[in-house]
Amino acid sequence: MVSGYTDAHRAFLQGLLIRPFIDIEEGRELLAAIRSAQNGSEVAAESVLIKDVTDIIHSIQNAISPFDLEVRDMLDQEDGKRYYSLVNSSDDEIIRLATTHTADEISYFKRLLDDMFDANNTAHAEIMAIKSMRAISLNKNPPSERENRVVATQGAAGEETTQVIAGAGFGLTKQEAEDCLARFVNEGWLERDSAGYHFLSTRSLLELEPYLVATYNVEEEEENEDGTMAKVPKKLRIKSCHVCKYLHTIGQRCSNATCNIRIHNHCAERFFASNPTKICPGCQTEWNGDPVGPKAAKGAGGGRDAALRRARGRDSEGILPQRLSKATKRAIEKSKARRSTMFNDDQDDIAADEEPSEPSD
């Protein structure tokens, strides 16, 4: 065990096992509670330094790394608050599938990711989000995912062996997909804005970063005139913020479609405060702050059509509120409560929360 590893470290790790996704303030509260138990008198969270939390997390990281566990950190893309998560760093596919979700639900989540980062992620519109109706339409598994797969594993003595992974079934019904989508929001894997877009939460980006980068930042090939295939530069569908270096799916981008510079909104405020000319640090193009995320969709959450839908008591996708399932309504409200004012949704939320008038006979 790492030298200096105490009961305080063990208690803090136990807290991470119970609640594997916390922000820095929750970390201070947890450490204050541990110190209170040790001292026999109350210790205020305000007296716990941020450095105290980062130091204990660093020691825990050194202790648990041999067990394929890791404490990762990331800044929230909207408010810049630092979050920590205890994750399994093993590449073993068996372990990755050992979740509370069924094979069909995991397959469904992967299709949502494909739609976000392939279909809704182009050179001119990096939306990286998916509308509710589109998400529900992806309920069925493709035939390739219904087949059993054989994967290589290691036995107890280190010998190589194989194990059969059962393929997914035919998929989910429309209602199951809608309820599953709501669960992903409730569990913190997805966020949902008032315009009806679902996108990856900070927790998802933090825990799934290796998978996202390996899956969507891949080398591609193109055919030469002589018929041979040549590799082209890797297409970066998943980019990082130029300032904080964490994953970037919401924020700003360079207006030059060939430039890969991306900056979170909260990072841009600090960066351009010392660079008032607002020039792209990569290609020197004038920085206009073109949006990345749901805001990159034309008419996302606004415009005449959206206003008409709200006036008729419908949400941004034209769905009457009373037709939404209770699970979906709860997920929407929970997601709204966690969100900041980044998308300026206050007025939309008010309009969406108003009860539609009863139709006249």
PAMARLO-957616 format. One record per residue (C-alpha): residue number from 1; residue in one letter; x, y, z. Coordinates in Angstrom, 3 decimals. Each point is the difference from the previous one (the first is absolute). Example, Ala and Ser with C-alpha at 12.3 -4.5 7.8 and 13.67 -1.06 7.14 Angstrom:
<tordos>
+-----+-----+----------+----------+----------+
|   n | res |        u |        v |        w |
+-----+-----+----------+----------+----------+
|   1 |   A |   12.300 |   -4.500 |    7.800 |
|   2 |   S |    1.370 |    3.440 |   -0.660 |
+-----+-----+----------+----------+----------+
</tordos>
This chain:
<tordos>
+-----+-----+----------+----------+----------+
|   n | res |        u |        v |        w |
+-----+-----+----------+----------+----------+
|   1 |   M |    0.000 |    0.000 |    0.000 |
|   2 |   V |    1.151 |    3.575 |   -0.651 |
|   3 |   S |    1.952 |    1.544 |    2.871 |
|   4 |   G |   -2.099 |    2.386 |    2.067 |
|   5 |   Y |   -3.281 |   -1.621 |   -1.045 |
|   6 |   T |   -2.282 |    0.488 |    3.002 |
|   7 |   D |   -3.545 |   -0.685 |    1.102 |
|   8 |   A |   -0.923 |    3.432 |   -1.376 |
|   9 |   H |    1.049 |   -1.163 |   -3.470 |
|  10 |   R |   -1.985 |   -3.209 |    0.384 |
|  11 |   A |   -3.098 |    1.901 |    1.140 |
|  12 |   F |    0.308 |    2.449 |   -2.887 |
|  13 |   L |    0.335 |   -2.889 |   -2.477 |
|  14 |   Q |   -3.049 |   -1.643 |    1.576 |
|  15 |   G |   -1.872 |    3.236 |   -0.640 |
|  16 |   L |    1.054 |   -0.101 |   -3.658 |
|  17 |   L |   -1.196 |   -3.586 |   -0.283 |
|  18 |   I |   -3.421 |    1.034 |    1.289 |
|  19 |   R |   -0.174 |    3.161 |   -2.082 |
|  20 |   P |    2.542 |   -0.319 |   -2.837 |
|  21 |   F |   -0.601 |    3.467 |   -1.503 |
|  22 |   I |    0.571 |    3.071 |    2.181 |
|  23 |   D |    1.037 |    3.623 |   -0.438 |
|  24 |   I |    2.751 |    1.730 |    1.962 |
|  25 |   E |   -2.442 |    1.471 |    2.540 |
|  26 |   E |   -1.466 |   -3.433 |    0.708 |
|  27 |   G |    3.558 |   -1.242 |    0.433 |
|  28 |   R |    0.627 |    2.688 |    2.634 |
|  29 |   E |   -3.229 |   -0.954 |    1.802 |
|  30 |   L |    0.964 |   -3.686 |   -0.032 |
|  31 |   L |    3.471 |    0.685 |    1.366 |
|  32 |   A |   -1.475 |    2.309 |    2.665 |
|  33 |   A |   -2.371 |   -2.771 |    1.120 |
|  34 |   I |    2.924 |   -2.449 |    0.240 |
|  35 |   R |    2.057 |    2.444 |    2.062 |
|  36 |   S |   -3.004 |    0.663 |    2.229 |
|  37 |   A |   -0.268 |   -3.722 |    0.748 |
|  38 |   Q |    3.726 |   -0.207 |    0.704 |
|  39 |   N |    0.139 |    3.064 |    2.255 |
|  40 |   G |   -3.266 |   -0.564 |    1.827 |
|  41 |   S |   -1.047 |    3.575 |   -0.761 |
|  42 |   E |   -1.557 |    1.615 |   -3.039 |
|  43 |   V |    2.340 |    1.206 |   -2.741 |
|  44 |   A |   -1.469 |    2.533 |   -2.419 |
|  45 |   A |    0.306 |   -0.727 |   -3.721 |
|  46 |   E |    1.193 |    3.582 |   -0.490 |
|  47 |   S |    3.115 |   -0.805 |    2.032 |
|  48 |   V |    0.993 |   -2.784 |   -2.397 |
|  49 |   L |    2.332 |    1.293 |   -2.708 |
|  50 |   I |   -0.378 |   -1.050 |   -3.613 |
|  51 |   K |    3.613 |   -1.163 |    0.190 |
|  52 |   D |   -0.983 |   -2.344 |    2.862 |
|  53 |   V |   -2.533 |   -1.673 |   -2.307 |
|  54 |   T |    2.352 |   -0.244 |   -2.970 |
|  55 |   D |    2.779 |   -1.400 |    2.206 |
|  56 |   I |   -2.180 |   -2.781 |    1.434 |
|  57 |   I |   -1.342 |   -0.852 |   -3.464 |
|  58 |   H |    3.577 |   -0.192 |   -1.323 |
|  59 |   S |    0.972 |   -2.437 |    2.768 |
|  60 |   I |   -3.099 |   -2.101 |   -0.657 |
|  61 |   Q |    0.803 |   -0.043 |   -3.714 |
|  62 |   N |    3.467 |   -1.429 |    0.694 |
|  63 |   A |   -1.471 |   -2.665 |    2.266 |
|  64 |   I |   -2.788 |   -1.236 |   -2.289 |
|  65 |   S |    1.767 |    0.130 |   -3.379 |
|  66 |   P |    1.249 |   -3.634 |    0.250 |
|  67 |   F |   -3.649 |   -1.082 |    0.214 |
|  68 |   D |   -1.005 |    1.620 |   -3.328 |
|  69 |   L |   -1.789 |    2.812 |    1.816 |
|  70 |   E |    0.583 |    3.676 |   -0.640 |
|  71 |   V |   -1.244 |    3.338 |    1.325 |
|  72 |   R |   -0.412 |    2.332 |   -2.973 |
|  73 |   D |   -0.783 |    3.687 |    0.034 |
|  74 |   M |   -1.579 |    2.383 |   -2.500 |
|  75 |   L |   -1.361 |    3.546 |   -0.118 |
|  76 |   D |   -3.715 |    0.365 |   -0.670 |
|  77 |   Q |   -0.404 |    1.464 |   -3.479 |
|  78 |   E |   -2.579 |    2.550 |    1.087 |
|  79 |   D |    1.128 |    1.437 |    3.339 |
|  80 |   G |    3.611 |   -1.194 |    0.220 |
|  81 |   K |   -0.524 |   -1.834 |    3.314 |
|  82 |   R |    2.406 |   -2.908 |    0.549 |
|  83 |   Y |   -1.463 |   -3.491 |    0.359 |
|  84 |   Y |    1.579 |   -3.292 |    1.036 |
|  85 |   S |   -1.096 |   -3.511 |   -0.882 |
|  86 |   L |    1.112 |   -3.466 |    1.064 |
|  87 |   V |    0.157 |   -2.119 |   -3.147 |
|  88 |   N |    1.091 |   -3.460 |   -1.059 |
|  89 |   S |    2.987 |    0.434 |   -2.326 |
|  90 |   S |    0.093 |   -3.627 |   -1.150 |
|  91 |   D |   -0.286 |   -0.689 |   -3.720 |
|  92 |   D |   -1.692 |   -3.329 |    0.728 |
|  93 |   E |   -3.202 |   -0.036 |   -2.034 |
|  94 |   I |   -1.668 |   -2.300 |    2.528 |
|  95 |   I |    0.411 |    2.621 |    2.736 |
|  96 |   R |   -1.168 |    2.847 |   -2.234 |
|  97 |   L |   -3.269 |   -1.840 |   -0.580 |
|  98 |   A |   -0.530 |   -0.727 |    3.697 |
|  99 |   T |   -2.413 |    2.858 |    0.591 |
| 100 |   T |   -3.533 |    0.390 |    1.262 |
| 101 |   H |   -1.197 |    0.297 |   -3.594 |
| 102 |   T |   -0.922 |   -2.845 |   -2.308 |
| 103 |   A |    1.881 |   -0.833 |   -3.202 |
| 104 |   D |   -2.831 |    1.590 |   -2.002 |
| 105 |   E |    0.243 |    3.217 |    2.019 |
| 106 |   I |    3.793 |    0.166 |   -0.386 |
| 107 |   S |   -0.369 |   -0.555 |   -3.726 |
| 108 |   Y |   -2.608 |    2.768 |   -0.080 |
| 109 |   F |    2.343 |    2.400 |    1.804 |
| 110 |   K |    2.743 |   -0.712 |   -2.549 |
| 111 |   R |   -2.386 |    0.817 |   -2.845 |
| 112 |   L |   -0.781 |    3.300 |    1.692 |
| 113 |   L |    3.738 |    0.728 |    0.101 |
| 114 |   D |    0.389 |   -0.886 |   -3.678 |
| 115 |   D |   -2.769 |    2.393 |   -0.935 |
| 116 |   M |    1.460 |    2.780 |    2.162 |
| 117 |   F |    3.585 |   -0.259 |   -1.176 |
| 118 |   D |   -0.462 |   -1.184 |   -3.582 |
| 119 |   A |   -3.315 |    1.208 |   -1.407 |
| 120 |   N |   -0.268 |    3.172 |    2.115 |
| 121 |   N |    3.657 |    0.979 |   -0.085 |
| 122 |   T |    1.050 |    1.546 |   -3.306 |
| 123 |   A |    2.633 |    2.556 |   -0.999 |
| 124 |   H |   -2.641 |    2.728 |   -0.083 |
| 125 |   A |   -2.270 |   -1.037 |    2.893 |
| 126 |   E |    1.489 |   -1.703 |    3.046 |
| 127 |   I |   -3.283 |   -0.657 |    1.767 |
| 128 |   M |    1.055 |   -3.223 |    1.743 |
| 129 |   A |   -3.491 |   -0.434 |    1.411 |
| 130 |   I |   -3.137 |   -1.830 |   -1.019 |
| 131 |   K |   -3.683 |    0.925 |    0.011 |
| 132 |   S |   -2.373 |   -2.104 |    2.085 |
| 133 |   M |   -2.075 |   -1.242 |   -2.926 |
| 134 |   R |    3.112 |   -0.996 |   -1.941 |
| 135 |   A |    1.393 |   -1.758 |    3.082 |
| 136 |   I |   -3.173 |   -2.021 |    0.491 |
| 137 |   S |    0.058 |   -1.024 |   -3.678 |
| 138 |   L |    3.359 |   -1.760 |    0.588 |
| 139 |   N |   -1.657 |   -2.611 |    2.226 |
| 140 |   K |    0.758 |   -3.084 |   -2.144 |
| 141 |   N |    3.368 |   -1.791 |   -0.044 |
| 142 |   P |    1.649 |   -0.530 |   -3.397 |
| 143 |   P |    0.442 |   -3.669 |   -1.005 |
| 144 |   S |    3.771 |    0.122 |    0.630 |
| 145 |   E |   -0.559 |    0.663 |    3.717 |
| 146 |   R |   -2.353 |   -2.951 |    0.420 |
| 147 |   E |    2.758 |   -2.577 |   -0.564 |
| 148 |   N |    2.016 |   -1.585 |    2.806 |
| 149 |   R |    3.664 |    1.040 |    0.206 |
| 150 |   V |    3.091 |   -1.842 |    1.246 |
| 151 |   V |    2.485 |    2.123 |    1.949 |
| 152 |   A |    3.423 |   -0.872 |    1.405 |
| 153 |   T |    0.400 |    0.116 |    3.795 |
| 154 |   Q |    2.493 |   -1.135 |    2.617 |
| 155 |   G |   -0.656 |   -2.844 |    2.395 |
| 156 |   A |    0.748 |    0.005 |    3.729 |
| 157 |   A |    3.513 |   -1.392 |   -0.649 |
| 158 |   G |    0.708 |    2.513 |   -2.754 |
| 159 |   E |   -0.703 |   -2.431 |   -2.815 |
| 160 |   E |   -1.745 |    1.235 |   -3.136 |
| 161 |   T |   -3.591 |   -1.090 |   -0.421 |
| 162 |   T |   -3.091 |    1.098 |   -1.840 |
| 163 |   Q |   -3.496 |    0.900 |    1.043 |
| 164 |   V |   -3.162 |    0.376 |   -2.005 |
| 165 |   I |   -1.804 |    3.332 |    0.308 |
| 166 |   A |   -3.677 |   -0.349 |   -0.707 |
| 167 |   G |   -1.198 |    2.262 |   -2.758 |
| 168 |   A |   -2.664 |    2.598 |    0.558 |
| 169 |   G |   -3.595 |   -0.836 |   -0.776 |
| 170 |   F |   -2.167 |    1.707 |   -2.579 |
| 171 |   G |    0.085 |    3.185 |    2.018 |
| 172 |   L |   -2.481 |    2.076 |    1.927 |
| 173 |   T |   -3.575 |    0.972 |   -0.625 |
| 174 |   K |   -0.697 |    3.701 |   -0.545 |
| 175 |   Q |   -1.310 |    0.311 |    3.568 |
| 176 |   E |    3.026 |   -1.848 |    1.402 |
| 177 |   A |    2.309 |    2.312 |   -1.953 |
| 178 |   E |   -1.787 |    3.068 |    1.369 |
| 179 |   D |    0.219 |   -1.310 |    3.567 |
| 180 |   C |    3.640 |   -1.022 |   -0.484 |
| 181 |   L |    0.813 |    3.479 |   -1.285 |
| 182 |   A |   -1.557 |    1.441 |    3.156 |
| 183 |   R |    2.066 |   -2.365 |    2.152 |
| 184 |   F |    3.214 |    1.130 |   -1.717 |
| 185 |   V |   -0.902 |    3.564 |    0.996 |
| 186 |   N |   -0.986 |   -0.939 |    3.567 |
| 187 |   E |    3.245 |   -1.938 |    0.474 |
| 188 |   G |    2.055 |    2.935 |   -1.241 |
| 189 |   W |    1.280 |   -1.513 |   -3.258 |
| 190 |   L |   -1.920 |    2.447 |   -2.175 |
| 191 |   E |   -1.272 |    3.558 |    0.300 |
| 192 |   R |   -3.137 |    1.331 |   -1.697 |
| 193 |   D |   -0.608 |    3.656 |   -0.856 |
| 194 |   S |   -3.341 |    1.722 |   -0.508 |
| 195 |   A |    0.373 |   -0.271 |   -3.777 |
| 196 |   G |   -0.233 |   -3.802 |    0.281 |
| 197 |   Y |    3.686 |   -0.754 |   -0.632 |
| 198 |   H |    1.776 |   -2.750 |    1.941 |
| 199 |   F |    3.773 |    0.239 |    0.375 |
| 200 |   L |    2.744 |   -1.578 |    2.081 |
| 201 |   S |    0.339 |    1.170 |    3.597 |
| 202 |   T |    3.259 |    0.780 |    1.771 |
| 203 |   R |   -0.166 |   -3.419 |    1.621 |
| 204 |   S |   -0.217 |   -1.739 |   -3.389 |
| 205 |   L |    2.857 |    2.008 |   -1.468 |
| 206 |   L |    2.154 |   -0.708 |    3.040 |
| 207 |   E |   -0.666 |   -3.744 |    0.179 |
| 208 |   L |   -0.271 |   -0.720 |   -3.736 |
| 209 |   E |    2.863 |    2.192 |   -1.260 |
| 210 |   P |    2.295 |   -2.908 |   -1.065 |
| 211 |   Y |   -2.884 |   -1.736 |   -1.786 |
| 212 |   L |   -1.154 |    3.181 |   -1.778 |
| 213 |   V |    3.491 |    0.919 |   -1.210 |
| 214 |   A |    0.830 |   -3.548 |   -1.127 |
| 215 |   T |   -3.360 |   -0.463 |   -1.747 |
| 216 |   Y |   -0.485 |    3.304 |   -1.801 |
| 217 |   N |    3.540 |    1.363 |   -0.536 |
| 218 |   V |    1.086 |   -2.622 |   -2.506 |
| 219 |   E |    2.266 |   -0.031 |   -3.025 |
| 220 |   E |   -1.860 |   -0.278 |   -3.276 |
| 221 |   E |    1.059 |   -1.132 |   -3.446 |
| 222 |   E |   -0.621 |    1.384 |   -3.468 |
| 223 |   E |    0.597 |   -1.560 |   -3.400 |
| 224 |   N |    2.857 |    1.267 |   -2.154 |
| 225 |   E |   -0.216 |    0.343 |   -3.778 |
| 226 |   D |    1.843 |   -3.328 |   -0.426 |
| 227 |   G |   -2.583 |   -1.774 |    2.151 |
| 228 |   T |    2.170 |   -0.341 |    3.100 |
| 229 |   M |   -1.212 |    1.159 |    3.378 |
| 230 |   A |    1.807 |    2.700 |    1.948 |
| 231 |   K |   -0.560 |    1.136 |    3.555 |
| 232 |   V |   -1.135 |    3.581 |    0.446 |
| 233 |   P |    0.559 |    2.163 |    3.107 |
| 234 |   K |   -2.059 |   -1.112 |    2.986 |
| 235 |   K |   -3.393 |    1.682 |    0.120 |
| 236 |   L |   -0.538 |    1.498 |    3.428 |
| 237 |   R |   -3.697 |   -0.412 |    0.679 |
| 238 |   I |    0.743 |    0.341 |    3.723 |
| 239 |   K |    2.085 |    3.107 |    0.686 |
| 240 |   S |    1.505 |    1.565 |    3.117 |
| 241 |   C |   -0.156 |    3.542 |    1.330 |
| 242 |   H |    3.036 |    2.052 |   -0.978 |
| 243 |   V |    0.151 |    1.544 |    3.487 |
| 244 |   C |   -0.853 |   -2.693 |    2.591 |
| 245 |   K |    0.827 |   -3.015 |   -2.253 |
| 246 |   Y |   -3.123 |   -1.901 |    1.098 |
| 247 |   L |   -2.526 |   -1.431 |   -2.482 |
| 248 |   H |   -2.060 |    2.586 |   -1.852 |
| 249 |   T |   -3.563 |   -0.640 |   -1.170 |
| 250 |   I |   -1.583 |    3.293 |    1.121 |
| 251 |   G |    1.443 |    3.467 |   -0.408 |
| 252 |   Q |    1.608 |    1.920 |   -2.862 |
| 253 |   R |    1.944 |   -0.821 |   -3.144 |
| 254 |   C |    2.134 |    1.724 |   -2.593 |
| 255 |   S |   -1.933 |    1.263 |   -3.034 |
| 256 |   N |    2.584 |   -1.658 |   -2.265 |
| 257 |   A |   -1.503 |   -3.428 |   -0.751 |
| 258 |   T |    3.461 |   -1.556 |   -0.398 |
| 259 |   C |    1.258 |    1.264 |    3.380 |
| 260 |   N |   -0.292 |   -2.267 |    3.052 |
| 261 |   I |    0.135 |    2.704 |    2.681 |
| 262 |   R |   -2.880 |   -0.318 |    2.463 |
| 263 |   I |   -0.492 |    1.897 |    3.272 |
| 264 |   H |   -2.578 |   -0.373 |    2.774 |
| 265 |   N |   -2.029 |    3.125 |    0.737 |
| 266 |   H |    1.414 |    0.428 |    3.505 |
| 267 |   C |    3.524 |   -0.578 |   -1.340 |
| 268 |   A |   -0.573 |    2.532 |   -2.797 |
| 269 |   E |   -0.881 |    2.703 |    2.534 |
| 270 |   R |    3.368 |   -0.388 |    1.709 |
| 271 |   F |    2.002 |   -0.594 |   -3.169 |
| 272 |   F |   -1.257 |    3.004 |   -1.947 |
| 273 |   A |    0.154 |    2.235 |    3.063 |
| 274 |   S |    3.762 |   -0.015 |   -0.542 |
| 275 |   N |   -0.349 |   -0.176 |   -3.804 |
| 276 |   P |   -2.539 |    2.758 |   -0.751 |
| 277 |   T |    0.634 |   -0.111 |   -3.760 |
| 278 |   K |   -1.918 |   -3.297 |   -0.126 |
| 279 |   I |    2.127 |   -1.810 |   -2.545 |
| 280 |   C |   -0.045 |   -3.802 |   -0.307 |
| 281 |   P |    3.160 |   -1.284 |    1.698 |
| 282 |   G |    0.342 |   -2.644 |   -2.696 |
| 283 |   C |   -0.626 |    1.519 |   -3.427 |
| 284 |   Q |   -0.149 |    3.725 |    0.942 |
| 285 |   T |   -3.532 |    0.331 |   -1.395 |
| 286 |   E |   -2.246 |    2.532 |    1.705 |
| 287 |   W |   -1.714 |   -1.758 |    2.896 |
| 288 |   N |   -3.795 |    0.276 |   -0.254 |
| 289 |   G |   -0.845 |   -2.602 |    2.643 |
| 290 |   D |   -2.016 |   -2.260 |   -2.313 |
| 291 |   P |   -2.026 |   -2.368 |    2.208 |
| 292 |   V |    0.717 |   -3.655 |    0.641 |
| 293 |   G |   -2.695 |   -2.222 |    1.479 |
| 294 |   P |   -3.805 |    0.239 |   -0.285 |
| 295 |   K |    0.318 |    3.716 |   -0.722 |
| 296 |   A |    1.735 |   -0.900 |   -3.268 |
| 297 |   A |   -3.290 |   -1.395 |   -1.344 |
| 298 |   K |   -1.845 |    2.580 |   -2.079 |
| 299 |   G |   -3.071 |    1.186 |    1.878 |
| 300 |   A |    0.864 |   -2.088 |    3.063 |
| 301 |   G |   -2.576 |    0.925 |    2.614 |
| 302 |   G |   -1.128 |    3.186 |   -1.735 |
| 303 |   G |   -1.458 |    1.535 |   -3.126 |
| 304 |   R |   -3.533 |    0.396 |   -1.264 |
| 305 |   D |   -0.791 |   -3.722 |   -0.082 |
| 306 |   A |    1.149 |   -0.462 |    3.593 |
| 307 |   A |   -2.072 |    2.983 |    1.116 |
| 308 |   L |   -3.064 |   -1.432 |   -1.719 |
| 309 |   R |    0.530 |   -3.390 |    1.638 |
| 310 |   R |    0.284 |    1.596 |    3.436 |
| 311 |   A |   -3.096 |    2.106 |   -0.670 |
| 312 |   R |   -1.881 |   -3.208 |   -0.744 |
| 313 |   G |    1.224 |   -1.607 |    3.200 |
| 314 |   R |    2.548 |   -2.247 |   -1.715 |
| 315 |   D |    3.696 |   -0.446 |    0.647 |
| 316 |   S |    2.732 |    0.687 |   -2.553 |
| 317 |   E |   -0.675 |   -3.279 |   -1.818 |
| 318 |   G |   -3.721 |    0.583 |   -0.310 |
| 319 |   I |   -0.953 |   -2.456 |    2.755 |
| 320 |   L |   -2.873 |    0.877 |    2.305 |
| 321 |   P |    1.308 |    0.014 |    3.606 |
| 322 |   Q |   -2.799 |   -2.255 |    1.219 |
| 323 |   R |    1.096 |   -2.665 |   -2.494 |
| 324 |   L |    3.472 |   -0.290 |    1.518 |
| 325 |   S |    0.483 |   -2.901 |    2.377 |
| 326 |   K |    0.416 |    0.798 |    3.690 |
| 327 |   A |    3.577 |   -1.322 |   -0.153 |
| 328 |   T |    0.856 |    2.376 |   -2.832 |
| 329 |   K |   -1.579 |    2.971 |    1.785 |
| 330 |   R |    2.012 |   -0.743 |    3.146 |
| 331 |   A |    3.188 |   -0.346 |   -2.050 |
| 332 |   I |   -0.597 |    3.327 |   -1.738 |
| 333 |   E |   -0.596 |    1.831 |    3.272 |
| 334 |   K |    3.015 |   -1.618 |    1.663 |
| 335 |   S |    2.201 |    0.920 |   -2.951 |
| 336 |   K |   -1.269 |    3.594 |    0.033 |
| 337 |   A |    0.762 |    0.306 |    3.693 |
| 338 |   R |    3.628 |   -1.019 |   -0.564 |
| 339 |   R |    0.591 |    2.299 |   -2.946 |
| 340 |   S |    1.407 |    3.496 |    0.059 |
| 341 |   T |   -1.283 |    2.970 |   -1.996 |
| 342 |   M |    2.439 |   -0.713 |   -2.817 |
| 343 |   F |   -2.750 |   -0.665 |   -2.504 |
| 344 |   N |   -2.145 |    2.925 |    1.239 |
| 345 |   D |   -2.870 |   -2.391 |    0.546 |
| 346 |   D |   -1.761 |    1.985 |    2.727 |
| 347 |   Q |   -2.761 |    1.345 |   -2.203 |
| 348 |   D |   -0.346 |   -3.293 |   -1.861 |
| 349 |   D |   -0.304 |   -1.849 |    3.312 |
| 350 |   I |   -2.770 |    2.352 |    1.123 |
| 351 |   A |   -1.875 |   -0.480 |   -3.222 |
| 352 |   A |    0.484 |   -3.755 |    0.072 |
| 353 |   D |   -1.205 |   -0.245 |    3.575 |
| 354 |   E |   -3.270 |    1.799 |   -0.707 |
| 355 |   E |   -2.946 |   -2.326 |   -0.186 |
| 356 |   P |   -1.579 |   -0.079 |   -3.453 |
| 357 |   S |   -3.507 |    1.418 |   -0.155 |
| 358 |   E |   -2.802 |   -2.499 |   -0.264 |
| 359 |   P |   -1.361 |   -0.315 |   -3.551 |
| 360 |   S |   -3.422 |    1.467 |   -0.422 |
| 361 |   D |   -2.854 |   -2.293 |   -0.893 |
+-----+-----+----------+----------+----------+
</tordos>
